Amino acid sequence: MYSDSHAHLTLEYFEPDRDDVIARARQAGIVRLITVSSFIGDAEACAALAARHDFIHFTAGVHPHEAKSFAPEVADGIRRAAGRPKAAAIGEIGLDYHYDFSPREAQRRAFRDQIALARALKLPIVIHTREAWDDTLLILDDERAREVGGVFHCFSGGKEEAKRCLDLGFYLSFAGPVTFKNASDVAAAAAYAPLDRILCETDSPYLTPHPYRGQRNEPARVILVAARVAALKGMTPEAVGEATTRNLEAVFRLD
């Protein structure tokens, strides 16, 4: 039993073989999968995909890269999508100070507004943060995000950042980078975080785990992430797979 808490299955990278990718996920033992909205307007496609597969749920939200385009009508679209069956969260939302594709003030404003929307809708949030730890955690605290909870997707910090996120009541989701040889901080965070507060993901089609770096990623490879987390914790991959699946169901409130 495994789960992928974060994939982007509606992207064009999967156009040639999306059904095969989903079938391989099932064959690999994946019983829960969250397909995450990748761009403004994508949530409807995510909802349609989730409607066709019992084990898939979806999110709706505006990525920090697109924060400059966040507007009331965009928020209305998120709200409508979040009312569709199998909507699990608002996301991915947050701050990205590495690329700065949107002005930082616009990112902060869109982040705050979407946390408020999540609170109004009583949905958890999926958080993207890159080189913006202090502002991300400050905004989560200011906006009372603890009330809805959520997950730090593709957790990229070390033990110190992990403790700060856990203390705020959030889960940590580990992706392909935990398998990279140069990711000692992330590995330390995975070893440190309690088993009942972690998830596993692929961020497909990105961040392919070792030894397949450079290839398109897909949900079936979440097993490699779970195996690495298991090794760091001295557990079996199956035990990590089962625990992280139960955690996914808890954070996204899936029956």
C-alpha positions as CSV (number, residue, x, y, z in Angstrom):
1,M,0.0,0.0,0.0
2,Y,1.5,3.3,-1.2
3,S,0.3,6.8,-2.0
4,D,1.5,9.8,-3.9
5,S,0.4,13.0,-2.2
6,H,1.5,15.3,-5.0
7,A,1.5,14.8,-8.8
8,H,0.6,17.0,-11.8
9,L,-1.1,14.5,-14.1
10,T,-2.9,17.0,-16.2
11,L,0.3,18.5,-17.6
12,E,1.1,18.0,-21.3
13,Y,4.1,15.7,-20.4
14,F,1.5,13.0,-19.8
15,E,-0.6,13.5,-22.9
16,P,0.9,10.6,-24.9
17,D,0.3,7.9,-22.2
18,R,-1.6,9.3,-19.2
19,D,-3.8,6.2,-18.9
20,D,-0.8,3.9,-18.9
21,V,0.9,6.1,-16.3
22,I,-2.2,5.8,-14.1
23,A,-2.4,2.0,-14.7
24,R,1.3,1.6,-13.7
25,A,0.6,3.5,-10.5
26,R,-2.2,1.1,-9.6
27,Q,0.0,-1.9,-10.5
28,A,2.7,-0.5,-8.1
29,G,0.3,-0.6,-5.2
30,I,-0.8,3.1,-5.1
31,V,-4.1,3.4,-3.4
32,R,-4.3,7.2,-3.0
33,L,-3.1,9.9,-5.3
34,I,-3.6,13.7,-5.3
35,T,-3.3,15.4,-8.6
36,V,-2.4,19.1,-8.0
37,S,-3.6,22.1,-9.9
38,S,-0.6,23.4,-11.9
39,F,-1.8,26.7,-13.4
40,I,-4.8,29.0,-13.4
41,G,-7.7,27.1,-14.8
42,D,-6.2,23.7,-14.4
43,A,-8.3,22.7,-11.5
44,E,-11.3,21.8,-13.7
45,A,-9.1,19.3,-15.7
46,C,-7.9,17.9,-12.3
47,A,-11.5,17.5,-11.2
48,A,-12.4,15.7,-14.4
49,L,-9.4,13.3,-14.1
50,A,-10.3,12.6,-10.4
51,A,-13.9,11.8,-11.4
52,R,-12.7,9.0,-13.7
53,H,-10.5,7.2,-11.1
54,D,-11.7,6.1,-7.7
55,F,-8.2,6.5,-6.1
56,I,-7.5,10.0,-7.3
57,H,-8.4,13.3,-5.6
58,F,-7.4,16.8,-6.6
59,T,-6.6,20.3,-5.4
60,A,-7.4,23.8,-6.7
61,G,-5.1,26.8,-6.2
62,V,-2.7,29.3,-7.7
63,H,1.0,28.5,-7.6
64,P,3.3,31.4,-6.5
65,H,4.7,31.6,-10.0
66,E,1.3,32.9,-11.1
67,A,0.6,35.1,-8.2
68,K,0.8,38.2,-10.3
69,S,-2.3,37.1,-12.1
70,F,-4.3,36.3,-8.9
71,A,-7.6,38.3,-9.0
72,P,-11.1,38.1,-7.6
73,E,-12.3,36.2,-10.7
74,V,-9.4,33.7,-10.2
75,A,-10.4,33.2,-6.6
76,D,-14.0,32.6,-7.8
77,G,-12.7,29.9,-10.1
78,I,-10.8,28.2,-7.2
79,R,-13.9,28.4,-5.1
80,R,-16.1,26.7,-7.8
81,A,-13.5,24.0,-8.4
82,A,-13.2,23.3,-4.7
83,G,-16.9,22.7,-4.6
84,R,-16.5,19.8,-7.1
85,P,-16.6,16.2,-5.9
86,K,-13.2,14.9,-4.7
87,A,-11.7,18.3,-4.0
88,A,-9.2,17.6,-1.3
89,A,-7.3,20.9,-0.7
90,I,-6.4,24.4,-1.8
91,G,-3.0,24.3,-3.4
92,E,-0.4,24.4,-4.3
93,I,0.0,27.8,-2.8
94,G,2.9,29.6,-1.1
95,L,6.1,31.5,-1.9
96,D,9.0,31.0,-4.3
97,Y,11.8,33.4,-3.8
98,H,14.2,31.3,-6.0
99,Y,12.6,32.1,-9.3
100,D,10.6,35.2,-8.4
101,F,8.4,34.7,-11.5
102,S,5.9,36.9,-9.6
103,P,6.8,39.9,-7.5
104,R,7.2,38.9,-3.9
105,E,4.5,41.2,-2.6
106,A,2.1,39.7,-5.1
107,Q,3.1,36.2,-3.9
108,R,2.5,37.1,-0.3
109,R,-0.9,38.6,-1.0
110,A,-2.1,35.6,-3.1
111,F,-0.8,33.3,-0.4
112,R,-2.7,35.1,2.3
113,D,-5.9,35.3,0.3
114,Q,-5.8,31.6,-0.5
115,I,-5.3,30.7,3.1
116,A,-8.3,32.8,3.9
117,L,-10.2,31.0,1.2
118,A,-9.2,27.6,2.5
119,R,-10.4,28.6,6.0
120,A,-13.7,29.7,4.6
121,L,-14.1,26.4,2.7
122,K,-12.7,24.3,5.6
123,L,-10.1,22.7,3.3
124,P,-6.4,22.0,4.1
125,I,-3.7,23.6,2.1
126,V,-0.7,22.3,0.1
127,I,2.3,24.6,0.6
128,H,5.1,25.4,-1.9
129,T,8.0,27.2,-0.3
130,R,11.4,27.8,-1.8
131,E,14.0,30.1,-0.2
132,A,11.2,31.8,1.8
133,W,11.0,29.9,5.1
134,D,10.6,32.9,7.4
135,D,7.9,34.7,5.3
136,T,6.1,31.4,4.7
137,L,5.9,30.5,8.4
138,L,5.0,34.0,9.4
139,I,2.1,34.1,7.0
140,L,0.8,30.7,8.0
141,D,0.8,31.9,11.6
142,D,-0.7,35.3,10.9
143,E,-3.5,33.8,8.8
144,R,-4.3,31.0,11.3
145,A,-3.6,28.3,8.8
146,R,-3.3,25.8,11.6
147,E,-7.1,25.8,11.8
148,V,-7.3,23.9,8.4
149,G,-3.9,22.2,8.5
150,G,-2.1,20.9,5.5
151,V,1.2,19.7,4.1
152,F,4.5,21.2,3.0
153,H,4.9,19.6,-0.4
154,C,8.4,18.5,-1.5
155,F,9.9,19.4,1.8
156,S,13.3,21.0,1.1
157,G,14.5,22.1,4.5
158,G,16.5,20.4,7.2
159,K,15.8,19.4,10.8
160,E,15.4,23.0,12.0
161,E,12.8,23.9,9.4
162,A,11.1,20.5,9.9
163,K,10.6,21.3,13.6
164,R,9.2,24.8,12.8
165,C,6.7,23.3,10.4
166,L,5.7,20.5,12.7
167,D,5.3,22.9,15.6
168,L,2.8,24.8,13.5
169,G,0.8,21.6,13.1
170,F,1.7,20.7,9.5
171,Y,2.7,17.5,7.8
172,L,5.9,17.1,5.7
173,S,5.8,15.5,2.3
174,F,9.1,14.0,0.9
175,A,9.8,13.7,-2.8
176,G,12.6,12.6,-5.1
177,P,15.3,14.9,-3.6
178,V,15.4,12.7,-0.4
179,T,17.0,10.1,-2.6
180,F,19.7,12.4,-3.9
181,K,23.3,12.0,-2.6
182,N,23.7,15.8,-2.0
183,A,20.4,16.2,0.0
184,S,21.8,15.5,3.4
185,D,19.6,18.2,5.1
186,V,16.4,16.8,3.6
187,A,17.5,13.2,4.6
188,A,18.1,14.5,8.2
189,A,14.6,16.0,8.2
190,A,13.0,12.7,7.0
191,A,14.9,10.8,9.7
192,Y,13.8,13.3,12.4
193,A,10.1,13.8,11.5
194,P,7.6,11.5,13.3
195,L,6.2,8.7,11.2
196,D,2.7,9.9,11.8
197,R,3.5,13.4,10.3
198,I,5.0,12.5,7.0
199,L,3.8,11.8,3.5
200,C,5.5,10.6,0.3
201,E,5.1,12.2,-3.2
202,T,6.6,12.3,-6.7
203,D,5.8,15.8,-7.9
204,S,5.5,14.1,-11.2
205,P,6.6,14.8,-13.9
206,Y,9.4,16.6,-12.0
207,L,12.1,15.6,-9.4
208,T,12.6,12.0,-10.5
209,P,14.2,9.9,-7.7
210,H,17.6,8.2,-8.0
211,P,18.5,6.2,-10.0
212,Y,16.2,7.6,-12.7
213,R,17.1,11.3,-12.5
214,G,16.8,13.0,-15.9
215,Q,13.8,11.0,-16.9
216,R,10.2,12.0,-16.7
217,N,8.8,11.2,-13.2
218,E,5.6,9.3,-12.6
219,P,3.6,8.2,-9.5
220,A,4.7,4.6,-9.6
221,R,8.2,5.8,-8.6
222,V,6.9,7.0,-5.2
223,I,8.0,3.6,-4.0
224,L,11.6,4.7,-4.4
225,V,10.9,7.7,-2.1
226,A,9.2,5.5,0.5
227,A,12.1,3.1,0.4
228,R,14.6,5.9,1.1
229,V,12.5,7.2,3.9
230,A,12.3,3.7,5.3
231,A,16.0,3.2,5.2
232,L,16.5,6.5,7.0
233,K,14.1,5.4,9.7
234,G,15.2,1.7,9.9
235,M,11.9,0.5,8.7
236,T,10.5,-1.5,5.8
237,P,9.2,0.3,2.8
238,E,5.9,-1.4,3.2
239,A,5.5,0.1,6.7
240,V,6.3,3.6,5.5
241,G,3.9,3.1,2.6
242,E,1.1,2.1,4.9
243,A,1.8,4.9,7.4
244,T,2.1,7.7,4.9
245,T,-1.1,6.5,3.2
246,R,-3.0,6.8,6.4
247,N,-1.4,10.2,7.0
248,L,-2.5,11.3,3.6
249,E,-6.1,10.2,4.4
250,A,-5.9,12.1,7.6
251,V,-4.6,15.4,6.3
252,F,-6.9,15.5,3.3
253,R,-9.8,14.0,5.3
254,L,-10.5,11.2,2.9
255,D,-12.9,8.4,3.9
